């Protein structure tokens, strides 16, 4: 399991244990093709400028925590947002796979949380990282049913 950030460590409650952790680049899906094209261009520009959006999804035994960070010139902190989601707020979790340039395999975790658009996280840990997070988040959702 990969290490969590200091911000997430401070955000954990007493006795809360980390079950799974996934790090990757974050994207938001929209069904509007014009918005998707514009966001693809913005994503490329942000990457060139050294300011991609990184997301960590941390599943604990009590809740799901999302940390979204952005840096400037790959070094300096620009912004950080941490969101905790109760088990009832996790509406859907899923997996998607996409091959690019015929040789690169991209594995995505898709999340739909209550009151937010679909979040797509490109896993740095590949297929195994996504499957571990899927399993952990599904077991978290089953605790309330």
C-alpha positions as CSV (number, residue, x, y, z in Angstrom):
1,X,0.0,0.0,0.0
2,X,1.3,3.4,-0.9
3,X,2.0,6.1,1.7
4,X,-0.7,8.7,2.4
5,X,0.1,12.4,2.6
6,X,0.5,14.3,5.8
7,X,-2.7,16.2,5.2
8,X,-4.7,12.9,5.1
9,X,-2.9,11.5,8.1
10,X,-4.0,14.6,10.1
11,X,-7.5,14.3,8.8
12,X,-7.9,10.7,10.1
13,X,-10.0,10.2,13.3
14,X,-8.7,8.4,16.3
15,X,-8.9,4.6,15.8
16,X,-9.5,5.0,12.0
17,X,-7.5,2.5,9.9
18,X,-6.6,2.8,6.3
19,X,-7.8,-0.1,4.2
20,X,-6.8,0.9,0.7
21,X,-5.0,3.8,-1.0
22,X,-5.0,4.8,-4.6
23,X,-3.0,7.7,-6.2
24,X,-3.3,9.0,-9.7
25,X,-4.3,11.9,-12.0
26,X,-7.8,13.1,-11.7
27,X,-10.4,14.0,-14.4
28,X,-14.0,14.8,-14.5
29,X,-16.3,13.3,-17.1
30,X,-19.0,15.2,-18.8
31,X,-21.4,13.9,-21.4
32,X,-21.1,17.1,-23.4
33,X,-18.5,16.5,-26.2
34,X,-17.6,20.2,-26.4
35,X,-16.7,20.3,-22.7
36,X,-14.7,17.1,-23.1
37,X,-12.6,18.6,-25.9
38,X,-12.1,21.8,-24.0
39,X,-11.1,19.9,-20.8
40,X,-8.7,17.7,-22.8
41,X,-6.9,20.9,-24.1
42,X,-6.8,22.4,-20.6
43,X,-5.4,19.1,-19.2
44,X,-2.6,19.1,-21.8
45,X,-1.8,22.8,-21.0
46,X,-1.7,22.1,-17.3
47,X,0.6,19.1,-17.8
48,X,3.0,21.2,-19.9
49,X,3.0,23.9,-17.2
50,X,3.8,21.4,-14.6
51,X,0.5,21.7,-12.8
52,X,-1.5,18.4,-13.3
53,X,-4.2,17.6,-10.8
54,X,-3.3,14.6,-8.6
55,X,-5.9,12.7,-6.5
56,X,-5.5,10.3,-3.7
57,X,-8.4,8.1,-2.8
58,X,-8.1,6.6,0.7
59,X,-10.6,4.1,1.9
60,X,-10.7,3.7,5.7
61,X,-12.8,1.4,7.8
62,X,-15.3,4.3,8.4
63,X,-15.3,6.5,5.3
64,X,-13.8,7.4,1.9
65,X,-11.3,10.3,1.8
66,X,-10.4,12.1,-1.4
67,X,-7.5,14.5,-1.5
68,X,-7.0,16.6,-4.7
69,X,-3.7,18.5,-5.0
70,X,-2.2,20.7,-7.6
71,X,1.4,22.0,-7.8
72,X,3.0,24.7,-9.9
73,X,6.1,23.8,-11.8
74,X,5.9,20.3,-10.3
75,X,7.4,21.6,-7.0
76,X,5.4,24.3,-5.3
77,X,2.1,23.6,-3.7
78,X,-0.8,25.5,-5.4
79,X,-3.9,24.0,-3.9
80,X,-5.2,21.1,-1.8
81,X,-8.7,19.9,-1.1
82,X,-9.7,17.0,1.2
83,X,-13.2,15.6,1.2
84,X,-14.5,12.9,3.5
85,X,-17.5,10.9,2.3
86,X,-19.6,8.7,4.6
87,X,-20.4,5.2,3.3
88,X,-23.9,6.3,2.3
89,X,-22.4,9.0,0.1
90,X,-20.6,6.6,-2.2
91,X,-23.2,6.1,-4.9
92,X,-21.2,4.1,-7.5
93,X,-17.7,2.8,-7.9
94,X,-16.3,1.3,-11.1
95,X,-13.4,0.4,-13.3
96,X,-12.6,1.3,-16.8
97,X,-9.7,0.4,-19.1
98,X,-8.4,2.3,-22.1
99,X,-5.5,1.6,-24.3
100,X,-3.6,4.6,-25.9
101,X,-1.1,4.6,-28.6
102,X,-1.6,0.8,-28.8
103,X,1.0,0.1,-26.1
104,X,0.0,2.1,-23.1
105,X,-2.7,0.6,-20.8
106,X,-4.6,3.0,-18.6
107,X,-6.7,1.8,-15.7
108,X,-9.3,4.1,-14.2
109,X,-11.3,4.2,-11.0
110,X,-14.6,5.9,-11.5
111,X,-16.5,7.3,-8.5
112,X,-19.9,8.9,-8.2
113,X,-20.3,10.5,-4.9
114,X,-23.5,12.1,-3.6
115,X,-24.0,15.6,-5.0
116,X,-20.9,15.6,-7.3
117,X,-20.2,14.8,-10.9
118,X,-18.4,11.6,-11.8
119,X,-14.8,11.6,-10.8
120,X,-12.3,9.6,-12.9
121,X,-8.9,8.7,-11.4
122,X,-6.1,7.4,-13.6
123,X,-4.4,4.8,-11.3
124,X,-0.6,5.0,-10.9
125,X,-0.8,1.5,-9.4
126,X,-2.5,0.0,-12.5
127,X,-5.1,-2.7,-12.5
128,X,-4.3,-4.1,-9.0
129,X,-4.6,-0.7,-7.4
130,X,-8.0,-0.1,-8.9
131,X,-9.2,-3.6,-7.9
132,X,-8.0,-3.1,-4.3
133,X,-9.9,0.2,-4.1
134,X,-13.0,-1.3,-5.6
135,X,-13.0,-4.1,-3.1
136,X,-12.4,-1.8,-0.2
137,X,-15.0,0.7,-1.2
138,X,-17.6,-2.0,-1.8
139,X,-17.0,-3.5,1.6
140,X,-17.4,0.0,3.1
141,X,-20.7,0.5,1.3
142,X,-22.0,-2.9,2.5
143,X,-21.5,-1.8,6.1
144,X,-24.6,0.5,5.9
145,X,-26.9,-1.9,4.0
